[in-house]
Amino acid sequence: MRITVIGTGYLGAVHAACMADLGHDVLGVDVDTAKIEALAAGRPPFFEPGLSEVLSRTVGSGKLKFTTSLADAAAFGDVHFVCVGTPQKPGSHAADLKHVNAVIDGLAPHLDRETLVVGKSTVPVGTAAAVAARLAELAPAGAGAEVAWNPEFLREGFAVDDTLRPDRLVVGTVSAKADAILRDVYAPILATGTPYIRTDLATAELVKVSANAFLATKISFINAIADVCDAAGGDVVTLAEAIGYDGRIGHRFLSAGLGFGGGCLPKDIRAFMARAEELGVHDALAFLGEVDEINMRRRQRVVGLARKLVGGSFLGRNVAVLGAAFKPNSDDVRDSPALNVAATIQLQGANVRVHDPEAIENARAAFPSLDYAHEAAKACEKADVVLHLTEWQEYLDIDPEELAQVVSHRRIVDGRNALSLDRWRAASWTVRGLGRASA
Ligand code: NAD
């Protein structure tokens, strides 16, 4: 099949490379010329495990090409996947659909034959129907330019595997023809028994934001319990282990700590609330406001724990921050809790030095006034306190005895409750975590 992928960021670049790897002829499209040049040379413009291999294989074989032209895309493709960003609108909780609208307005006038436009971006319910109406109005092919919505559930850090071996495929469309085309596109994945759920446009849009709302709620639930553990003298890590064995609860997404960030969960739950308000069902999702509040309070709690450890004031203190990416195995720093904490502590008078295995350049671009080190031990030199804020394997492997040789004081805040308390305490470190009052 001849496929285009419009928007080649964290979602689109992986989708384009994986579709080419499945055997399709793929054209990736973006407005960012630097990104397109890197991709066309087979270089991923961001860190994602496994992407480099798939990209060089598919670019090398000629199955994957790139352009900045929507006219070229329209001429090339029979199926167009829309993967552009849908960030939070400035000054509002709602999603900003300007990139989706720009793609539709730019692509539609070139669609002069039967074609299928497939949205993958996460959008407020109702967007797909509006896109379909706009296409019918603007495309010379008229009703021959169909729309489907196929939300994406990939996780950064596992994006290639999640794209090639997803838990499920969800396709929103009322058109049997669109359904058949997408079953063809995904045929090798469906052949392995992957569930395929066909639904209407609205349900497909809602599946994605509901999944994210559920995951955010689960994280904030255990973080709320962490606060109760701290007040009552309990240990949230043991508690989570114990309740997670209940098959109805499960262990995943049940780790208390610094909470969620990134380019998806925070803005998606806010956009979901904003859309519910427009639909007149604000009350139904009011709880997501509390989920958001609980999550944002994690950052203040970690700042508070660290401040207490250094004696009540950050003025003139050296603080080492391990982790800048919003999660491990990614260089994505969008709404990164780690950087938020680092910047807050710097504003309170500390000298803050940040390390991350992959995200330093992105972090520096977002927070140029923070100090950065290319080695974890360098970031920790003369530190009065070390903050473990993104659980990269590299940090879990640190030898506490070795790190103790470079710091001023053996104090660490484990913002992810992921370090071995026994190992660190055996090396005479004072360790603090959220919800670990009795640990
Ligand atoms: P991103 O910012 O990394 O990528 C978006 C890309 O779209 C950028 O490269 C940008 O230059 C490009 N773009 C913007 N306007 C364009 C235009 N008019 N024409 C062509 N390209 C244009 O964002 P992302 O993380 O890839 O997310 C994209 C969408 O996918 C969002 O709706 C997001 O919520 C959703 N999503 C993301 C993930 C994830 O893990 N990142 C997972 C599932 C869903």
Residues whose N, C-alpha, C, O or C-beta is under 5 A from the ligand:
A	BS01	NAD	I6 G7 T8 G9 Y10 L11 G12 V29 D30 V31 D32 C83 V84 G85 T86 H99 A102 V103 K120 S121 T122 E152 F153 L154 R155 E156 G263 C264
